[in-house]
Every structure is written in C-alpha cells, then in structure tokens.
C-alpha cells in the first residue's frame, strides 16, 4: 500500500497538468479584411505593400500561436502517455499482484479446509477407539465383580472343608499369580508412559491450533486491506471517466478511443479483483463455520467426559463393595483358625484352577487392550485436540483405580490362601 501511495503522486501530477490544460480559455483567431473602397466610396482602394505586410504579420502571429498550441497538444499527449504508463505500472501491476496473492490465499484456505476435515475424521476414529476402551474397562470391572462373587462362593464352600492337601502346589500357584500381577503392573506403567507421550503430542496440536488462529487473523487483515484498496480504485475509475469525458471535447486528439478501451479493460480487471475478494470472504466464512463445528465437537467431548466421571463413581462404589468383601474374608479367616480338618480338597483344587483360568483371561484382555493402544499411538499423537487431554487424565485416573482394584483383588486372594497355609501349618 505504501508503494502504491508513492507512485500515485506521479499519476496525480500528470492528471493535474492535463486538467489545467483542459481548463484554458479558447482563443479566437481573427484577421481583419482590407478596405475595398476609398474615401466617400467613389474610387476603389488600392492595396499597398504596407497593408500586405500588416496582414502577413497578423497571419504570421496566428501561425506561431497555432504552432505553439500544437506543440502544447503534443506535450499533453506525452502527459497522457505518462499518466497511462504510471497507471499501468503502478495500479494494474499492484492489482495483479494482489489478485495472485488472493489466489494463493484461497488455495491455502482450501488446503486448511482439507486438513481440518482430516482432523475431524481422525477425531471420530479416536472417539470410536475411546468407546472401545471404555467397553474393555467395563469388561474388566465385570471380571472383578465375577472374581468377588467367586470368592464369596469359595468362602461358603470353605466353611464345609475338613482336610487340605497339595498346599505346596497352591503356594506355587500363588507365586505364579504374583508374577502375573507384576507383569500386569509393568504393562500398566508402560501404558502410563504412552499416555505421557500422548500428552506431549496434544501440546503440539495446541500450538498448531494457535498457528491456524494467527493465519486466520492475517487473512482477515489482508481482506480489510483489499477492501480499502478496492474503494480507492473505484474512486480512481470515477476520476478517469470524468477525465475521458473532457478529452472527448477536443478535436485534435487521436487514439482516444484506444485509451478508453484500455480504461474499460482496467475496469474489467478491477471487477475480476472484486469477485476474487468476494470469493475470499466466502472462504473466510467457511473457516468460521469449521471453527463452530470444532466447538460443537468440543462440547460433545465434554459431555462424554462427564459420562466417564459418572462411570468412575460407579467403579468407586464397586471398590467399596470389594473392600467390604475383603472384610468379610478376614472375618472368615478368623473362623478358619478354629477349624482342625478340611475335606474335599480336590474340589478346592478345581476351584483354584477355575480362578487361574479367569486371571489368564483377564491377562489376555489387558494384552489386547495394550496392543490396540500401541497400534493407534501414532495417530493419537498427530490428531487429538485439547479436550482429549482431559479425557486422558480421566483415563489415567480410571487406570489407577482399576489397578487398585486388581491389587485389592489379588491381595484378597493371597491373604485368604496365606491364611489357609498358616492353618495347615498349625
């Protein structure tokens, strides 16, 4: 805009000179005639050499004035050429450059629209994966509930036992379960590391969103500049039309029609620029609509976050039930201390094998869940947005509580079996 304002000064100088030239008063050329008769109209008047010299002097002065006028007209044509040359170099070149910039901006907007579309698709995929993870967590909670129910049944059956054999094998199974729980803990720690990696990726996506916002602000500023430049160009077109109407009054101007056609071409170029600006405004409106869609998705994720919070509260209630069951098992252990003999040890062995298979199934589910998270880790690092951070925090809290549930369940089983071992040693 500064460059256009500086060069516009040259165009204004040429235009003012043409205006001054067009406002000059028209001069009338007059040559007086020689008298045709003498005194009293009796005799014819004889033209003398002096009369001839006077008339030739007047004609010569008129020729000089006409020559000077022609020279001035030639110089003014030069000014017209200079004005059109400045107009071509300054205005049209700048407009063409702005049109190209608008085209580039429009292409960049289309690219950003495609990127945002891909982000939306990735967000939908991520939401589906989170739903699958929630299903797996629900299955884990159900598994814990089944284990607690099995422990209750086991407790009821133990009340009738009198003999206990193969205690060494039972102890080895407990050690195997401990190793399985340790392996599960290691995988959970790996899962926490992956969640930290996802958090770092979320920060990168936040920076990318800030960059997109800055680009949007730049585009809006550029549009304002283009609008201002359009107004100035419209004013210049009006001035040029007025100037053309004045030039139509001159009889000795040539090629004015070609000049007028050039001005019309210039107007068509400006109209094309205006159309491109309108298209640019439409693209800006599309970007705003995309931002509104992102806000809607953000609100939906917040709702899902609240639902996960409710599910966590339900898990807390289940944990309280587990704690109560552990208290019941402790009281049952006190009752076992009074028994001297336990029977049906084979049935006990079968029940323990069933519990081992249940733990193995839980381990397989955990491995499948971990493999799914690792496969999708790259996609999550690239496309998850700000609200996913909150969801990840919720998942982290949920994982800790599930981990706590696993440990409580394992501890309850170990405590019950350990007390049985102590009872046999007595």
Secondary structure as UniProt FT lines:
FT   HELIX           2..22
FT   HELIX           39..41
FT   HELIX           49..86
FT   HELIX           87..92
FT   HELIX           93..158
FT   TURN            159..160
FT   HELIX           167..247
FT   TURN            248..249
FT   HELIX           256..336
FT   TURN            337..338
FT   HELIX           345..375
FT   HELIX           377..383
FT   HELIX           386..425
//
